[in-house]
Amino acid sequence: MGISMDLMKYIIAAGVSFIISIAAIIMGNFLSGILIFILLFGGYILINVVKGLEKETPVNNPPAPTKDN
C-alpha cells in the first residue's frame, strides 16, 4: 500500500513551505517564518478546497409551485 497522490502533494507543499519559512527565519525573525509557512501551506490547502468545490455541480431544483387563492 502506497501513499496516495493527494497526500504526497500536501507533503511536498509542506516541505517547500518549510524550506521557504526557514529562509525567512534566517533573513528575518522567527515569527515571520512561522507566518509565511502558515500562509503558504494554508493557501495551498484553500486552493485545493476551492477546486474541489468547483467540480461539484449544484443540482437545480425547480421552485415549488405556489398555491394562488
N, C-alpha and C positions, 0 to 999 in steps of 0.2 A: 504494500500500500504506500503510494507516494503522497507527497503534499500536493494539494490541489493548486491549480494555476492562479486562482484568485488569492489564496493565502501567500503564494510566492510573490505576487505583485506587491502586496502590502508589506512583506518583509523587505523587499528591495527598496520600496519607497521609504520605509522606516530607516533603512541603512543610509540611504542618500541624505535624508533629512538629518540624521545623526551626524554624519560627516560635515555637513554644512554648519550645523549648530556648534560642533567642536571648533571649526574655524572661526565662528563668531565669538565663541568664548575666548579664544586666544587673542583675537583682534580687539574685542570689546570687553564686556564683562559677563559674568555668569548668567544674569537674568536675561540679557539679550539672546544668549544662546538657547536658553530654555524656551523663550517666547518664539524664536524662529523655528525651533523644532516643532512646537505645538501648531504654529500657523501652517507650516509646510505639510506636515503629516495630516493634520486636521483638514486642510484644504483638499488634499488628495482623497481623503475619505468622503468628504462632502461632494466632490465632483463625481465620484463613483455612485453615490446615493442618488444624485440628480439624474445621472444617466440611466439608472435603474427605474426611476420614476417615469422618465420619458418613454421607455419601452412599453410600459403598461398602458394600454389604451383604455380609456374610460368607456363604459357601456352607456349609450344614450338611451335612456328610457323615455318614452313619450309621456307628456304630462297627463295626469289623471283627469278624466272628464269631469267637468263641473255640472252640478245639477241646477238649472235655472228654474225658478218658480214663476 
